[in-house]
Amino acid sequence: MYDNAMWWARRAAVVVGVLGSAQVAAAQTQLPAGLCDFDISDNQGALVWGSTMHLTGRAGASTNRGHFFLINADSAQYDVDNDGYNQPGSACNFTAIYTPIDLQGDLVNLSNPALAIPKANVILVNLPRSLPNGTMARVDAFVEVPRGTVAGTYIGQVSIRDSVYGVRNSPNREVLDQDRIFIEVTVTEARSFTIVDPDSAALLDSVVIRGRAGQRASGVFRVANTGNTDLNDLRVTATDLRSESAVGLIIPAANISFSPGSLAGIQFGDTARIVVTVQIPRGILGGRYRGELIEQGQAAQRIPLIVIVTSTRGILFGNNPVREINGDIANIAFNGDPGTEWKLSIYDMMGLVSYKTTGTVFAGSPLPGGGGTTLIGADYAVNVIWPLRNGRGEGVASGMYLVVVESIVNGKRQLAQDKLMVIR
């Protein structure tokens, strides 16, 4: 129950100020014995203008809270709707106040009446069961906005009555023992999108493309509008794709194109199909090349873009010739299956071994919770650094050297060789 003398005085001043004391007296009359009434006060409370409460919220969450006042008036100054006030005494004590579900209505979207927020999502807090004559109660209200609700303005109404008194008419045909308040909700815009499989609604955590060195490879995905309003001016770009194995090997972003590269708009709940094409450089090593696919617009999202390259290329030099005077060292990259052994030998032009090393291609790390049997992050290539020293640690002479690599590629033994020039 809410009983505040200052509120009553302020409400009376408002009524008199608007109508004038003579008009108030003429408009407000005492109801005959046996008739009672309560009212919802217009323009009073929080977020209430006229007979409408204005709330704001986002999809999937509650709106802010407003409140209104329920008044059981037993004097002229508290007859907020000017439809008559009660005789003093307990005969007009309301004891069974409720909200009749058949008089409730869904909150309907003003722009598209086919859209609505269910009436069950309108929550009244502290609605009194009883309201004694000459008292008032504050009732809080908010709305649970369903997830996915389209942005816009929704409006409905809440009616309140007493089940004991029922609904009757006053001598001047005013409806008694029932009142209503309109609830207007502004659902704010939430712009978001995600990447999904081109043939289903399954979410993608990455876009994976496979192709051979020197060829164009393509993949397809869809951009799904998962927000509650239309998306406009969506653009798709990509970063450089860097080898997960050999340091310094990249597929440049300039080699990646999208069709379409930009979208004027995607309607709420719709998707758009996009083709990504990668021009894989000729002579690049096989393996996995990883970068990011970037969607930009009113919102932004990044997901991995992975290109798996198959290549017959044996050896790739990071720099050839190698100029020691510039502080260079030789970067030698080659393919190998994860977990397999490899051997690298470097010969001078007389056929003498200048440098030799061996190793194992990184097989990956155990996946947490995988019991140690599932590995992730395996390498498909090796990068060996030769500091231009022989096996005794002495600097090698300028000249041409033959690099020979033995490794396992796609389950088969591969013997690759290539020439490297050293300039001291």
C-alpha positions as CSV (number, residue, x, y, z in Angstrom):
1,M,0.0,0.0,0.0
2,Y,1.3,3.5,-0.8
3,D,-0.1,6.4,1.2
4,N,1.7,9.7,0.7
5,A,0.0,13.0,1.7
6,M,2.4,15.0,-0.4
7,W,1.4,13.0,-3.5
8,W,-2.3,13.6,-2.8
9,A,-1.7,17.3,-2.4
10,R,0.3,17.5,-5.6
11,R,-2.3,15.6,-7.5
12,A,-5.1,17.8,-6.3
13,A,-3.1,20.9,-7.3
14,V,-2.7,19.5,-10.8
15,V,-6.4,18.8,-11.2
16,V,-7.4,22.3,-9.9
17,G,-4.7,23.9,-12.1
18,V,-5.9,22.3,-15.2
19,L,-9.7,22.5,-14.7
20,G,-10.1,25.4,-12.2
21,S,-11.8,24.9,-8.9
22,A,-15.3,25.6,-10.3
23,Q,-14.9,23.0,-13.1
24,V,-13.5,20.4,-10.6
25,A,-16.5,20.8,-8.4
26,A,-18.9,20.5,-11.4
27,A,-17.1,17.5,-12.9
28,Q,-16.5,15.5,-9.8
29,T,-19.6,14.1,-8.0
30,Q,-20.0,11.6,-5.2
31,L,-21.3,8.2,-6.3
32,P,-24.6,7.0,-4.9
33,A,-24.5,4.6,-2.1
34,G,-23.8,1.0,-3.3
35,L,-21.6,2.2,-6.2
36,C,-17.8,2.2,-5.9
37,D,-14.9,2.9,-8.2
38,F,-11.1,2.9,-8.3
39,D,-8.9,4.5,-10.9
40,I,-5.4,4.3,-12.5
41,S,-4.0,7.9,-12.3
42,D,-3.0,9.5,-15.6
43,N,0.2,11.4,-15.8
44,Q,1.4,10.2,-12.4
45,G,4.1,7.7,-11.6
46,A,7.3,6.8,-13.4
47,L,7.4,6.8,-17.2
48,V,3.7,7.4,-17.4
49,W,2.4,10.1,-19.8
50,G,-1.4,10.3,-20.1
51,S,-2.7,6.8,-19.8
52,T,0.4,5.2,-21.3
53,M,3.6,3.8,-19.6
54,H,6.6,4.1,-21.9
55,L,9.3,1.4,-21.4
56,T,12.5,0.6,-23.3
57,G,14.5,-2.6,-23.5
58,R,16.5,-4.9,-25.8
59,A,15.6,-8.3,-27.2
60,G,16.3,-11.1,-24.8
61,A,16.2,-8.9,-21.6
62,S,13.8,-7.0,-19.4
63,T,12.8,-3.4,-20.0
64,N,13.4,-0.7,-17.5
65,R,10.7,-0.4,-14.8
66,G,7.9,2.1,-14.6
67,H,5.2,2.5,-12.0
68,F,1.6,3.8,-11.8
69,F,-0.8,4.6,-9.0
70,L,-4.0,2.7,-8.2
71,I,-6.4,5.0,-6.3
72,N,-9.6,4.3,-4.4
73,A,-10.9,7.9,-3.9
74,D,-13.4,8.9,-1.2
75,S,-13.3,12.6,-1.8
76,A,-13.5,15.0,-4.8
77,Q,-9.9,16.1,-4.8
78,Y,-8.7,12.5,-5.3
79,D,-11.2,11.6,-8.1
80,V,-8.4,11.5,-10.7
81,D,-10.6,10.5,-13.6
82,N,-13.5,12.8,-12.7
83,D,-16.0,9.9,-12.9
84,G,-17.2,10.1,-9.4
85,Y,-15.8,9.3,-5.9
86,N,-16.9,6.9,-3.3
87,Q,-19.1,7.4,-0.2
88,P,-16.9,7.3,2.9
89,G,-16.7,4.0,4.8
90,S,-15.7,0.4,4.4
91,A,-18.5,-0.4,1.9
92,C,-16.1,0.5,-0.9
93,N,-13.1,-1.5,0.3
94,F,-11.9,-3.6,-2.7
95,T,-10.7,-7.0,-1.7
96,A,-10.3,-9.0,-4.9
97,I,-8.3,-6.9,-7.3
98,Y,-6.8,-8.8,-10.3
99,T,-5.9,-8.5,-14.0
100,P,-8.4,-10.4,-16.2
101,I,-6.5,-12.3,-18.7
102,D,-9.3,-12.1,-21.3
103,L,-9.0,-8.3,-21.3
104,Q,-5.2,-8.4,-21.7
105,G,-3.7,-8.0,-25.2
106,D,-0.4,-8.8,-26.7
107,L,1.9,-5.8,-27.3
108,V,1.6,-5.3,-31.0
109,N,4.3,-3.8,-33.3
110,L,3.0,-0.5,-34.6
111,S,4.8,-0.9,-38.0
112,N,4.0,-4.5,-38.5
113,P,0.9,-5.8,-36.5
114,A,2.0,-9.4,-37.3
115,L,4.8,-9.0,-34.8
116,A,3.9,-9.0,-31.1
117,I,5.3,-9.5,-27.6
118,P,3.1,-12.0,-25.7
119,K,0.8,-10.5,-23.0
120,A,2.2,-13.0,-20.5
121,N,5.5,-11.1,-20.7
122,V,4.0,-8.0,-19.1
123,I,4.9,-8.2,-15.4
124,L,3.1,-6.3,-12.7
125,V,4.9,-6.0,-9.4
126,N,3.1,-5.3,-6.0
127,L,-0.4,-5.3,-7.5
128,P,-2.5,-5.2,-4.3
129,R,-5.1,-7.8,-3.7
130,S,-7.0,-5.3,-1.5
131,L,-7.4,-1.6,-1.7
132,P,-9.3,0.0,1.2
133,N,-11.5,3.1,0.6
134,G,-9.5,6.3,0.7
135,T,-6.1,4.7,-0.1
136,M,-3.8,4.2,-3.0
137,A,-1.1,1.7,-4.1
138,R,1.9,1.9,-6.3
139,V,2.2,-0.8,-8.9
140,D,5.5,-1.4,-10.7
141,A,5.6,-2.8,-14.2
142,F,8.2,-4.1,-16.7
143,V,8.2,-6.3,-19.8
144,E,10.3,-9.4,-20.6
145,V,11.3,-8.9,-24.3
146,P,11.7,-12.3,-26.0
147,R,15.0,-13.1,-27.6
148,G,15.0,-12.2,-31.3
149,T,12.2,-9.6,-31.0
150,V,12.4,-7.2,-34.0
151,A,13.4,-3.6,-33.1
152,G,10.5,-1.2,-33.0
153,T,7.6,0.1,-30.9
154,Y,5.0,-2.3,-29.4
155,I,1.9,-1.3,-27.5
156,G,-0.8,-3.2,-25.6
157,Q,-3.0,-2.7,-22.5
158,V,-3.4,-4.0,-19.0
159,S,-6.9,-3.9,-17.4
160,I,-7.5,-4.1,-13.6
161,R,-10.8,-4.9,-11.9
162,D,-12.3,-6.4,-8.7
163,S,-13.9,-9.8,-9.0
164,V,-16.3,-9.2,-6.1
165,Y,-17.8,-5.9,-7.4
166,G,-17.7,-6.7,-11.0
167,V,-18.1,-4.0,-13.7
168,R,-20.9,-1.5,-13.4
169,N,-21.8,1.9,-14.8
170,S,-22.2,5.2,-13.0
171,P,-25.3,7.4,-13.4
172,N,-23.5,9.2,-16.2
173,R,-22.6,5.9,-17.9
174,E,-19.0,5.9,-16.8
175,V,-17.5,2.4,-16.4
176,L,-16.8,1.7,-12.7
177,D,-14.7,-0.9,-10.8
178,Q,-12.3,-1.3,-13.8
179,D,-9.5,0.8,-15.4
180,R,-6.7,0.2,-17.8
181,I,-3.2,1.5,-18.6
182,F,-1.5,1.2,-22.0
183,I,2.0,-0.3,-22.0
184,E,4.3,0.9,-24.8
185,V,7.7,-0.7,-25.3
186,T,10.5,0.5,-27.5
187,V,12.7,-2.5,-28.4
188,T,16.2,-1.1,-29.2
189,E,18.2,-2.1,-32.2
190,A,20.8,-4.9,-31.7
191,R,22.9,-5.4,-34.9
192,S,24.7,-8.7,-35.1
193,F,25.6,-11.4,-37.6
194,T,27.4,-14.6,-37.8
195,I,28.9,-16.9,-40.4
196,V,27.0,-20.1,-41.2
197,D,27.3,-23.1,-43.5
198,P,26.2,-22.4,-47.0
199,D,23.7,-25.3,-47.1
200,S,22.4,-25.2,-43.5
201,A,22.0,-23.0,-40.4
202,A,25.1,-24.6,-38.7
203,L,27.5,-22.0,-37.3
204,L,31.0,-22.0,-38.7
205,D,34.0,-21.5,-36.4
206,S,36.3,-21.1,-39.4
207,V,36.2,-21.1,-43.2
208,V,38.5,-23.8,-44.7
209,I,39.6,-23.9,-48.4
210,R,41.8,-26.6,-50.1
211,G,43.8,-26.1,-53.2
212,R,47.1,-26.7,-55.0
213,A,50.0,-24.3,-55.4
214,G,49.7,-22.1,-58.5
215,Q,45.9,-22.6,-58.7
216,R,42.7,-20.7,-57.6
217,A,40.7,-22.3,-54.8
218,S,37.3,-21.2,-53.6
219,G,35.0,-21.7,-50.7
220,V,31.4,-20.6,-49.9
221,F,29.8,-19.4,-46.7
222,R,26.7,-17.4,-45.7
223,V,26.4,-14.3,-43.5
224,A,23.3,-14.6,-41.3
225,N,21.6,-11.6,-39.8
226,T,21.2,-12.6,-36.2
227,G,20.2,-9.2,-34.8
228,N,16.7,-7.7,-34.6
229,T,17.0,-5.1,-37.4
230,D,18.2,-4.9,-41.0
231,L,22.0,-4.8,-41.6
232,N,23.3,-2.2,-44.1
233,D,26.7,-1.7,-45.8
234,L,28.4,-5.0,-44.9
235,R,31.9,-5.5,-46.2
236,V,34.1,-8.6,-46.2
237,T,37.9,-8.6,-46.2
238,A,40.8,-10.9,-45.1
239,T,44.2,-10.6,-43.6
240,D,47.4,-12.2,-44.9
241,L,47.5,-16.0,-44.5
242,R,50.6,-17.2,-42.7
243,S,52.0,-20.7,-42.7
244,E,51.3,-22.5,-39.4
245,S,54.6,-24.3,-40.0
246,A,57.3,-22.5,-41.9
247,V,58.0,-19.0,-40.5
248,G,57.8,-16.2,-43.0
249,L,55.7,-18.0,-45.6
250,I,52.5,-16.1,-46.5
251,I,49.6,-15.9,-48.9
252,P,49.1,-12.2,-49.2
253,A,45.7,-10.6,-48.6
254,A,45.9,-9.2,-52.1
255,N,45.4,-12.8,-53.4
256,I,42.1,-13.1,-51.6
257,S,38.8,-11.9,-53.2
258,F,35.1,-12.0,-52.2
259,S,32.0,-12.1,-54.4
260,P,30.2,-10.0,-53.5
261,G,32.8,-8.0,-51.6
262,S,30.1,-5.8,-50.0
263,L,26.4,-6.1,-49.3
264,A,24.0,-3.2,-49.4
265,G,21.8,-4.9,-46.8
266,I,20.7,-8.1,-45.2
267,Q,17.1,-8.1,-43.9
268,F,16.3,-9.3,-40.4
269,G,16.4,-13.1,-40.2
270,D,17.9,-13.4,-43.7
271,T,21.3,-14.6,-45.0
272,A,23.6,-13.7,-47.9
273,R,25.8,-16.1,-49.9
274,I,29.5,-15.1,-50.3
275,V,32.2,-16.8,-52.4
276,V,35.8,-16.4,-51.2
277,T,38.5,-17.1,-53.8
278,V,42.3,-17.5,-53.0
279,Q,45.0,-17.3,-55.7
280,I,47.6,-19.7,-54.2
281,P,51.1,-18.6,-55.2
282,R,53.1,-20.8,-57.6
283,G,55.9,-22.6,-55.9
284,I,54.7,-22.2,-52.3
285,L,55.1,-25.0,-49.8
286,G,52.2,-27.2,-48.9
287,G,50.6,-27.0,-45.5
288,R,48.1,-24.9,-43.6
289,Y,48.0,-21.1,-44.0
290,R,45.9,-19.2,-41.5
291,G,44.6,-15.7,-41.3
292,E,41.3,-14.0,-40.5
293,L,38.1,-13.3,-42.4
294,I,36.8,-9.9,-41.3
295,E,33.2,-8.8,-41.6
296,Q,32.6,-5.1,-41.0
297,G,29.5,-2.9,-41.0
298,Q,27.4,-1.6,-38.0
299,A,28.9,-4.6,-36.2
300,A,32.2,-6.5,-36.7
301,Q,33.3,-10.1,-36.5
302,R,36.4,-12.1,-37.1
303,I,36.8,-15.8,-37.7
304,P,39.8,-17.9,-38.9
305,L,40.3,-18.3,-42.7
306,I,42.4,-21.4,-43.4
307,V,43.8,-22.5,-46.7
308,I,45.2,-26.0,-46.9
309,V,47.8,-26.2,-49.7
310,T,49.0,-29.3,-51.4
311,S,52.3,-28.8,-53.3
312,T,54.9,-30.9,-55.1
313,R,57.5,-28.2,-54.3
314,G,60.4,-29.8,-52.5
315,I,62.4,-26.9,-50.9
316,L,61.7,-23.2,-50.5
317,F,64.4,-20.7,-49.5
318,G,63.5,-17.6,-47.5
319,N,66.3,-15.8,-49.3
320,N,68.5,-16.8,-52.2
321,P,71.2,-15.7,-52.6
322,V,72.1,-15.4,-48.9
323,R,74.4,-12.3,-48.3
324,E,76.3,-12.6,-45.1
325,I,77.6,-9.1,-45.5
326,N,73.9,-8.0,-44.9
327,G,73.7,-10.2,-41.8
328,D,71.6,-12.8,-43.6
329,I,71.2,-16.4,-42.6
330,A,69.7,-19.1,-44.7
331,N,66.0,-20.1,-44.1
332,I,65.3,-23.5,-45.6
333,A,61.7,-24.7,-45.6
334,F,60.3,-28.0,-46.8
335,N,57.2,-30.2,-46.3
336,G,56.9,-33.2,-43.9
337,D,54.1,-35.2,-42.4
338,P,53.5,-34.6,-38.7
339,G,55.4,-36.8,-36.4
340,T,57.8,-38.1,-39.1
341,E,61.6,-37.8,-39.2
342,W,63.5,-35.7,-41.7
343,K,67.2,-35.2,-42.7
344,L,68.8,-32.2,-44.3
345,S,72.3,-32.1,-45.8
346,I,74.2,-29.3,-47.5
347,Y,77.0,-30.0,-49.9
348,D,79.6,-27.7,-51.6
349,M,80.2,-28.0,-55.3
350,M,83.0,-30.5,-54.7
351,G,80.5,-32.9,-53.1
352,L,81.8,-32.4,-49.6
353,V,79.3,-32.2,-46.7
354,S,79.3,-28.7,-45.3
355,Y,76.3,-29.0,-42.9
356,K,74.0,-31.8,-41.7
357,T,71.0,-31.9,-39.3
358,T,68.0,-34.1,-38.5
359,G,64.7,-33.8,-36.7
360,T,61.1,-34.7,-36.3
361,V,58.1,-32.8,-37.7
362,F,56.0,-31.4,-34.8
363,A,53.1,-33.8,-34.3
364,G,50.9,-31.4,-32.3
365,S,49.9,-30.9,-28.7
366,P,47.3,-33.1,-26.8
367,L,43.8,-31.6,-26.9
368,P,42.7,-30.8,-23.3
369,G,40.3,-33.5,-22.2
370,G,41.2,-35.7,-25.2
371,G,42.9,-38.3,-23.2
372,G,46.2,-37.6,-24.9
373,T,45.2,-39.3,-28.1
374,T,43.8,-36.2,-30.0
375,L,46.5,-33.8,-31.2
376,I,46.1,-30.2,-32.4
377,G,48.4,-27.7,-34.0
378,A,50.5,-30.2,-35.9
379,D,53.1,-28.9,-38.4
380,Y,53.1,-29.9,-42.1
381,A,56.4,-28.2,-42.9
382,V,59.8,-27.5,-41.3
383,N,61.8,-24.4,-41.3
384,V,65.6,-24.9,-40.8
385,I,68.0,-22.0,-40.1
386,W,71.5,-22.5,-41.4
387,P,73.9,-19.9,-40.0
388,L,76.4,-20.4,-42.9
389,R,78.7,-22.5,-40.7
390,N,80.0,-26.0,-41.3
391,G,79.9,-28.8,-38.8
392,R,83.0,-27.5,-37.0
393,G,81.5,-24.0,-36.6
394,E,83.6,-22.4,-39.3
395,G,82.1,-19.9,-41.8
396,V,81.6,-21.4,-45.2
397,A,83.1,-19.9,-48.4
398,S,81.1,-18.0,-51.0
399,G,79.7,-20.2,-53.7
400,M,76.9,-22.5,-54.8
401,Y,75.7,-25.2,-52.4
402,L,73.4,-28.1,-52.9
403,V,70.7,-28.6,-50.3
404,V,69.2,-32.1,-50.1
405,V,66.2,-33.0,-47.9
406,E,64.8,-36.4,-47.1
407,S,61.2,-36.3,-45.6
408,I,57.9,-38.1,-45.6
409,V,55.2,-36.3,-47.5
410,N,51.6,-37.6,-47.8
411,G,52.9,-40.9,-46.5
412,K,55.6,-41.3,-49.1
413,R,59.4,-40.8,-48.9
414,Q,60.4,-37.6,-50.7
415,L,64.0,-36.7,-51.8
416,A,64.2,-33.0,-52.7
417,Q,67.2,-30.9,-53.7
418,D,67.9,-27.4,-54.8
419,K,70.8,-25.0,-55.1
420,L,71.6,-22.1,-52.7
421,M,74.0,-19.3,-53.4
422,V,76.1,-17.9,-50.5
423,I,77.8,-14.5,-50.9
424,R,80.1,-13.5,-48.1
